[in-house]
Amino acid sequence: MVLAVIGLFFAIVAFRVVRREGQFFVYAHNLFVNRFNALFPATPLTVTAVESTASIISMPYRVLVGKASVRESFQFVFIVFGAIDALLVVAVVTCAV
């Protein structure tokens, strides 16, 4: 029971870390492109319109079809492990009562 709760905690923390990392990456990339273009105006880079955090609802479809990024795939794994841990906690609690 305790290990399942700890596993659920780690899955939630890992999911949130990956989501925040995506947001920070997009922000840092945009800063880099702006600074690069200011220093080297002869060879400008274009800012790509990348969505830092994709929708959780459409994530399983993109993972199963193969259109998900590595970041989205890790998020999906953390969601699945979190769901399994949550089911284990519920099962243990209901069996104990």
TILUMDREN-97025 format. One record per residue (C-alpha): residue number from 1; residue in three letters; x, y, z. Coordinates in steps of 0.02 Angstrom, whole numbers, plus 50000, padded with zeros to 5 digits. Example, Ala and Ser with C-alpha at 12.3 -4.5 7.8 and 13.67 -1.06 7.14 Angstrom:
2
+------+------+-------+-------+-------+
: resi : resn :     x :     y :     z :
+------+------+-------+-------+-------+
:    1 :  Ala : 50615 : 49775 : 50390 :
:    2 :  Ser : 50684 : 49947 : 50357 :
+------+------+-------+-------+-------+
This chain:
97
+------+------+-------+-------+-------+
: resi : resn :     x :     y :     z :
+------+------+-------+-------+-------+
:    1 :  Met : 50000 : 50000 : 50000 :
:    2 :  Val : 50137 : 50122 : 50048 :
:    3 :  Leu : 50237 : 50082 : 49892 :
:    4 :  Ala : 50085 : 50108 : 49782 :
:    5 :  Val : 50057 : 50280 : 49858 :
:    6 :  Ile : 50241 : 50323 : 49836 :
:    7 :  Gly : 50232 : 50262 : 49656 :
:    8 :  Leu : 50078 : 50370 : 49624 :
:    9 :  Phe : 50169 : 50520 : 49698 :
:   10 :  Phe : 50321 : 50491 : 49586 :
:   11 :  Ala : 50211 : 50470 : 49432 :
:   12 :  Ile : 50122 : 50635 : 49468 :
:   13 :  Val : 50286 : 50727 : 49500 :
:   14 :  Ala : 50367 : 50655 : 49343 :
:   15 :  Phe : 50216 : 50702 : 49236 :
:   16 :  Arg : 50218 : 50880 : 49301 :
:   17 :  Val : 50407 : 50895 : 49277 :
:   18 :  Val : 50395 : 50841 : 49095 :
:   19 :  Arg : 50250 : 50962 : 49063 :
:   20 :  Arg : 50345 : 51108 : 49141 :
:   21 :  Glu : 50504 : 51062 : 49049 :
:   22 :  Gly : 50408 : 51077 : 48886 :
:   23 :  Gln : 50348 : 51251 : 48931 :
:   24 :  Phe : 50522 : 51307 : 48983 :
:   25 :  Phe : 50600 : 51235 : 48825 :
:   26 :  Val : 50482 : 51332 : 48711 :
:   27 :  Tyr : 50514 : 51491 : 48808 :
:   28 :  Ala : 50704 : 51467 : 48805 :
:   29 :  His : 50701 : 51424 : 48620 :
:   30 :  Asn : 50606 : 51583 : 48579 :
:   31 :  Leu : 50731 : 51685 : 48680 :
:   32 :  Phe : 50875 : 51602 : 48588 :
:   33 :  Val : 50798 : 51638 : 48417 :
:   34 :  Asn : 50768 : 51821 : 48462 :
:   35 :  Arg : 50946 : 51845 : 48525 :
:   36 :  Phe : 51020 : 51751 : 48376 :
:   37 :  Asn : 50923 : 51860 : 48255 :
:   38 :  Ala : 50981 : 52017 : 48346 :
:   39 :  Leu : 51164 : 51963 : 48333 :
:   40 :  Phe : 51159 : 51887 : 48158 :
:   41 :  Pro : 51029 : 51982 : 48056 :
:   42 :  Ala : 51101 : 51916 : 47891 :
:   43 :  Thr : 51050 : 51737 : 47933 :
:   44 :  Pro : 50890 : 51749 : 48035 :
:   45 :  Leu : 50807 : 51600 : 48116 :
:   46 :  Thr : 50619 : 51580 : 48116 :
:   47 :  Val : 50522 : 51552 : 48275 :
:   48 :  Thr : 50431 : 51387 : 48261 :
:   49 :  Ala : 50256 : 51378 : 48328 :
:   50 :  Val : 50278 : 51228 : 48443 :
:   51 :  Glu : 50145 : 51187 : 48569 :
:   52 :  Ser : 50233 : 51157 : 48734 :
:   53 :  Thr : 50095 : 51057 : 48816 :
:   54 :  Ala : 49981 : 50956 : 48705 :
:   55 :  Ser : 49806 : 50906 : 48755 :
:   56 :  Ile : 49797 : 50759 : 48875 :
:   57 :  Ile : 49634 : 50699 : 48796 :
:   58 :  Ser : 49709 : 50673 : 48623 :
:   59 :  Met : 49875 : 50607 : 48689 :
:   60 :  Pro : 49829 : 50419 : 48690 :
:   61 :  Tyr : 49776 : 50430 : 48507 :
:   62 :  Arg : 49938 : 50516 : 48454 :
:   63 :  Val : 50043 : 50390 : 48550 :
:   64 :  Leu : 49952 : 50240 : 48476 :
:   65 :  Val : 49957 : 50309 : 48299 :
:   66 :  Gly : 50141 : 50358 : 48314 :
:   67 :  Lys : 50121 : 50547 : 48297 :
:   68 :  Ala : 50174 : 50589 : 48474 :
:   69 :  Ser : 50339 : 50669 : 48518 :
:   70 :  Val : 50459 : 50593 : 48642 :
:   71 :  Arg : 50397 : 50714 : 48775 :
:   72 :  Glu : 50216 : 50664 : 48745 :
:   73 :  Ser : 50263 : 50480 : 48750 :
:   74 :  Phe : 50344 : 50501 : 48920 :
:   75 :  Gln : 50191 : 50596 : 48982 :
:   76 :  Phe : 50081 : 50452 : 48923 :
:   77 :  Val : 50190 : 50325 : 49015 :
:   78 :  Phe : 50178 : 50427 : 49175 :
:   79 :  Ile : 49989 : 50439 : 49157 :
:   80 :  Val : 49973 : 50251 : 49131 :
:   81 :  Phe : 50085 : 50212 : 49281 :
:   82 :  Gly : 49990 : 50338 : 49387 :
:   83 :  Ala : 49824 : 50258 : 49338 :
:   84 :  Ile : 49889 : 50085 : 49380 :
:   85 :  Asp : 49952 : 50146 : 49549 :
:   86 :  Ala : 49787 : 50233 : 49585 :
:   87 :  Leu : 49692 : 50073 : 49545 :
:   88 :  Leu : 49808 : 49976 : 49661 :
:   89 :  Val : 49778 : 50099 : 49803 :
:   90 :  Val : 49589 : 50091 : 49778 :
:   91 :  Ala : 49592 : 49902 : 49770 :
:   92 :  Val : 49694 : 49887 : 49929 :
:   93 :  Val : 49584 : 50011 : 50022 :
:   94 :  Thr : 49422 : 49926 : 49969 :
:   95 :  Cys : 49489 : 49753 : 50013 :
:   96 :  Ala : 49545 : 49814 : 50184 :
:   97 :  Val : 49373 : 49883 : 50226 :
+------+------+-------+-------+-------+
